[in-house]
Amino acid sequence: MGCSLERLKVLVVDDNPHMINVVKTILRGFDVKEFLDANGAADAFQLIR
């Protein structure tokens, strides 16, 4: 019995675009389909408002 993460929307925050892609690639392996990207805390807060 496993759980699916495909219904999650994930906010990935990092100032390094390469690391954002690495994290998204890993999460895709867990069936996460929806992402938002932010380059820092200020950008992240704007996205979640």
Order of alpha helices (4+ residues) and beta strands (2+ residues): beta-alpha-beta-alpha
